[in-house]
Amino acid sequence: MTSGEHCIQGRLSAHEEQFHSPDNRQQQIRKAVSDHDIEFLAEVSIKGLRSNEERQIIWPLLAGVRDEDRLLRPSWIDLPPHKDEAQVALDTDRSFVFVREAWSRKRIRSMKVKLNDLIIEVLRRHPILSYFQGFHDICQELLLTLDLPTAVLTAEYIALHNIRDTMLPSIEPTLSYLRLLPSLLLKVDDEVGRHLGTIQPFYALPFFLTWFAHDMRNREALMRLFDLFIPTHPCMPVYMIAATILCRRELLLDISESEPETLHSELGKLPLPFPTEDLIHQAVKMFNQHPPSTLDGYAGTPRSYCLKTFTLSGRTLSHGDELLDKATREGMAMEEPMHRKSHEAGMQNRYMVIAGLLGLATMMFGVYGRRVFEW
């Protein structure tokens, strides 16, 4: 394993005996928060946080938020507009769809304004970031759990240190993650891997880009996934996607390879009911047995990608900006000249249009900077 690929199973079991009683659990958590023991808090989060109150304390710490980050900063309102703000407005306007029956229109409008402000503040403070459709889904979950100032800081750290590769100007870093999925499936279940060998894993895009937030109807399950994703390697969503596939292996194997559209449609669905803890256990097990560095396609990725720089310790916003700048330059240098020319021509219309996000799973494709995804 590389330095960023800690053995998660050890984390899950190392402090098992300390949580037999709720009082002892809370005492250990309070001590870890006071000591800023991020490794211990990561163990607790992976095992499962038990309330919004715990998440309000632990998620920001795991993301990297520091006390000094909360000091007065220049108002984001006075910063130059980000090029992607029009798209942000479109996406936030169609957010909070799962709470419309439970909330008043006034509350929904207020939350949409807060979500829009959250995302725009992140983008204006870090203008090199390129917004993607789906970032608003992640930010929505943060906003539903945290107060607005804390949600902003947590989103900044996640954008810079967890999902930076998906917020670069090029689509190539995102594809580098998807390319790991077929290799992982072949290692874990050769029969399933070969059966899906002709299916390009674009079906995984919504799950990967949004940390499952776009499609997950069960908010308790979604919060558990965030408990897992925030303190673990950026590839963990790929392992979770593999787990959702393998839990339906018999169903998928019964679909003929001569019916790729049916396979594609089924792969774009989540298992119902969603066996959250079983899938988390399976994803963690696969990660420990087959870490990202052992998968085909990992070696060729730039050293500045989150894929290779991920760590929970020593995070700062300024260091995240440095890594972002370096990753942007390295990513652009890797692009073929013709792709770079197309990219530059389409920078003002960069957004991915994923047909699966619109319910057209059998026609899954993406457009990025006025060009179609090329595998």
N, C-alpha and C positions, 0 to 999 in steps of 0.2 A: 504494500500500500504506500501511496505517496503521503507527504506530510499532512495534506488536507483530508485524507481518507481514514479517519479514526475508526477503529473497530466499535461499531455502535452496540453490538451485543454486550460487550463489556460494560458499557455505560448503563445498559438496562438492568444488569444484574448486580453491579458492584455495591449498590446501596439498598438492596431489596429489603434487608432486615430492618432498616431504619424507618419503614413506613407501615409498620403493623398497627399503629394507633394514629388517629387523625391529629392528636395534639403533638405527638412527636414529629409527624410529617410537617406540620406548620412551623414548629420550632426549628427544624432543619432548614426549611425554606427561608425563614426570616434570617437565620444566621448566614446562609449562602448569599442572600441579597445584601446584607450588611458587609460581608467580606468580599463582595463582588466575585464570588466563586462561579464563574460562568460555566465551567465544565460540569459542576454539580447541577446547576440549574438546567443545563442542556439535558442531562440524564433524566431529570424530573419531567421536563417538557416532552421528551421522546416517549417516556412511559405514559404520559397523559396528564395534562393539567385538568383540574376538577371544577373550575368556576371561572367566570369572567373576571372576578376579582384577582385571581391568580394570574390570569393572562394580562391584565392591565399592568401588573408589576413586572412579570417575567418576559413577555414578548419584547418590550423595548430594550431590556437589558441584553437579551440574546441577540437582538439585531445589532447592538453596538452603541445604543444611545447613552451618552454620558451626561453627568450633571452640568458640565460646562456648556453642553450643547443647548441647554435651556436658557442660557443667559441671553440678554437682549441682542437681537440681530437686526440688521437693517430691514425695513419692511419690504416684503417681496412685491408689494403692489407697485413700488417705485422702480423695480427692475425692468429691463427691456422685455417685451413680449417674446414668448417662445413661438417658433414657427408652427408648432402642432396644436396650438390652442383651439383652433376652429374644430378640429377633430375631437378634442377632449370634450368640448361643449356638446357635440352630437352624441358622444358615448354616455356622458353623465346624464343627459336628458332621458335616456332609456334605461337608466339604472334603477335599482330597488324594485324590480318587478315582482320579487317573491314576497314582498310585504305590503303590496297595494291593498289587499283586502283587510289587513289588520291595522294599517295606519291611516290617519286622516290625510287628505290631500295637502293640507298646510304643512304637516310634518314631513311628508315626502318631498315637497318643494324645498323645504329648509335643508333637508339632508342632501338633495341634489346640488344645492348651492355650495354646501360645505365640501362635498366630494369634488366638485369642480375646482374650488379654491385650493383644496389639498393638492390635487394633481398639478395644477398650474404653479403653485409655489415650489413644488419639487422640481419642475422643469425649469422655472426661471432661476432658481438657485444653482442649478446644474445644467446649463444650456446645451452642453454637448450631448446629453441624453436625448435619444430619439424615442418619442412616445410610440407605443404599439397598442392596437385594440386588444384589450384584455388586461392591461395594467390597471384600468379602472375597476375591474372585478376584484383584483387583489386589494386595491386601496379601499374599495367599498367594505370589505370584510374588516380591514383595520379600523375604519371609521365606525363600524358597528360595535367594535369592541373597546376602542380607546377614545379618550377625549381628543379633540381636533389638534391641538399643538403636539401632543405625543404621537398621534397618528401620522402627522407630517414628518416628524423626525424619524419615526420607525420606517416609513415609506422611503425616505431618503437613503437610509442605511441599506434597506433591502434592495433598492434600485442599484446602488453603487457596489454592493458586496455580494448579493445573492443572485440577482437576475441581470447583472450588468450586460452579460452577453446578448440578452434579448433586446437590449435598449441601445445597441450600436447601430450606425447608419446602414450596415449591410445585413442581409438575411443569413449570410453564411454561418455566423456563430450559432444561430438557432438550429439550422440544419445539422450542425455538427453534433448537437445533442440527439436529434431524432435518428441520426445514423447509428447511434450506439444501441438503439432498441432492438433491431434485428439480430445484432451480435449477441446481446444479452439473452434473447429468447432462445437462440441456438445453443447457448451454453447451459441454460437452465432446463430446457425441454426441447430436445432436438426435433421431435416429431412436430410440435407446434411451430417451432422456428422454420422448419422446411415447408410446412403447410402454408405459412403466411409469407413465404420468401418472395413471391411475386407482387405482394401488396406494398406499395410505398407508404411509409408510416405517417402520411399527412393527417390521418384520422387522430393522431396523438396531439396535434397542435393545440386544440382548445384546452385539453387537459394540462399540457405542459406549460403553455403560456400563462394560464390563469390560475395555476395551482388548483385545478379542478373547480374553481369558484364559479365559472360560467354555467356549468351543468349540474352542480350538486344542489339538490333541493333540501337535503337534510343539513341544517346549519350546525347541529352538534357534531356531525361527522366532518363537516368542513373545518370547524375549529380544531378538531383533532388532527386533521391533515396539516393545518398551519402549525400546530404544536410540533409536528414532525419536521416540516420543511424549513422553518425559520432557523433552527440550530444545526441542520445537517447539510451535507454537500449539495450543491446546485443540481446534481444529477438525480437526487432522490425522487423527484416527480417521475423520472423515466422508469425507475424501479417500481414505483407505485402503479404506473401504467401497465408495466409487465405483469404485476400481481393481479390487476383487474382482468387481464387477458387470460392468465393461467387459471383463474378461478372459474372460467367458462370454457375450459379447454375442450370438453366433450361436445358442447354446443358448436364451437367453432370448427372442430374436426369433422363434424357431421355436414358442414357446408362444403360443397364441392369447390375445388380450386378453379373449376370452370365457371364459377359464379362470383367473380371478383366484386361486383357491385353489392351483392348480398353480404359478402364477407366485410367489405368496407363499411357498410351500414351498421352491421353488428358491432364492429370494432369501435365505432363512434359512440356507442352507448355505454353507460355505467351499469354494473350489475345491480339488480333490485331484488330484495333489499340489499343495501350496501354493507357488507360485513367488515366494518371499519377496522376493528382490532385485529382480525385475522389477516387482512390485507396489509396492515402496517407491519405485523410480525413477518409476513412473507417478504415484503419489500426490504426490510432490515436484514433478513437472512440472506437474500440475494446480494445485497450490497456488500455484506461481509465476505461472502464466498466469491463474488465476482466484482470487485471494485472497478470504478470507471477506467482506471489505468490499465486494466487487463482486457478491455474491450477493443475490438477493431475500430479504428478511426480516432482513437484518443490521442495517439502519439503525434499526429500531424497538426493538432490545434496549437495556436500561439500560446506562449507562456504567460501572457497577460490576461488570458481569459479566466473568468471565475472557475471554470473547469479545473484550472491548475493553481490558482492563487487562493482558493477558499481557505479561510481560517476564522475562528471565532474570537481570537485574541488580537489585541492591538488595533482594532478598527478605529478609524477616524474618518470624518467626512472629507478632509483634505487629502488623505491618502487614497480614499475612494475616487476622488476627482483625478488624481495622478494616474491611477490604474485605468480609469475610463479613457483618459486622453491617450495613454499608451496603447490600450486595446483598440481604440478607434484607428490609430495610425497603423498598427500591425494588421488589422483586419483589412483596411483599404489596400495595403501593400500586397496582400495575398490574393486579392481579386484579380481575375484576368482582365486585361485592358478593355476588352469589349464589354465585359460586365460592368466595369467601373464607369465607362462612358454612359452606359444605360442608367446606372445608378445616379450619376451626377445629373443627368437630364431629368430624372424623376424625383429628386430630393424633396421638392415641394408637394409631391403627392405620394408619400412614402408608405401609406397605410396598407397593411395586409387585409385583403378581403377573403375571408375563409368561409367557403360555402357551407362547411359543416356548422359554423356558428349560426348560420341562417336556416339550419334544418335540412340542408341538402347534402346529407352525409355521403350519398353515392356519387356525388360530383365534387368531392373534396379537392380543393386546389387553393393556391394562394397567389395573390398579386402583391408584389413588393417593389415599390419604386417604378411602377409602370412596366414590370416584367413578370412573367409567369415563373413560379418556382421551377427550377431545373434540378433534378436529382443527380 
